[in-house]
Amino acid sequence: MKNLFRAFLAIVIVSVILIVAINRLNASQGFSGSDTLTVYNWGDYIDEELISRFQEETGITIIYETFDSNEAMMTKIQQGGTSYDVAVPSEYMVEKMVEEDLLLELDHSLLPNMQNLDERFLDMAFDPGNRYSLPYFWGTVGIVFNPTLLPEGTEITGWDDLWNPAFENQILLIDGAREIMGMGLNTLGYSLNDTNPARLQEALDKLKELTPNVKAIVGDENKLLMQNEEAAIAVGWSGDAADIMWENEDIDYVVPEEGSNLWFDNFVIPKTARNVEAAHQFINFMMDPEVAAQNTEYVSYSTPNKAALEFMPEDMVEDERFYPEPELTELLEVYENLGQQNLAYYNELFLQFKMYRK
Ligand code: N2P
């Protein structure tokens, strides 16, 4: 009897060990078999109703987290504490993540809605053949301004106008190192991908001169501050401008004449993914024309989904400030992946600018 009990106990212990081992193996290979999907996206960058719809339609629960800069997102993914299934880096960061072997290749056969995307936004230099990424939204960096709050006789057509002493304490800047250093470089006539230390230092010095006009360096709250007329001017992303302008019709947006940034944010599947199949399912869902149209109307950024355009209000699609012709976008610069060292230098100079203000 005793022996029988021992044998029984041994079988139970071996079974438990086996079950635990199989589960671990599955998790490390990305077959979670679990019904959750962890999505890591920019703040204010999705219609949350669509998250609920995806959950209802698929039975998959989405854990949704947000970030406010490419650099913050990259650090978190590298640390590996959370197993993100889908993330949304901008183009230069996609390239960097591929370089650092952080991304899985996409399985295009699971993404039939890819056909809805405008070819103009596919197969770009940062990810030839879209092996690792598919575009989610795109836009420019520019100046949002409220003409009713600008001192008489002032106007804004380019970066250089922002240094006008009449705008004292009136400007909000987006909290992004590439964006603001890029603005400094463009104002001086340099490329926003410049890596020459002397020219970067010159850009920092130029930015320091803007300090009296800077009211705050902000994230997504720029929208509320502009809508509520607490500032007259904001340097930021086009989609935020569109959103602000829906709420306050006095406000306008300009892409500065000296040049600016054209950017693309993209879906990727990090190697940390535990639910690769659901990640593809989610990306494909977001590229459905009606889903993309609803999302675009909500978020206000420009969609690369050509098929979605016909489900969107005409005045939105025809607004050349947010859907500029290719001739205009060709004059703009896309951020290049400048490498770890240069990126760190950009961050360091931007930090110096922020400290200088205090
Ligand atoms: C929206 C974030 C826009 C990201 N809050 C621009 N790359």
Residues whose N, C-alpha, C, O or C-beta is under 5 A from the ligand:
A	BS01	N2P	W42 G43 D44 Y45 W237 D265
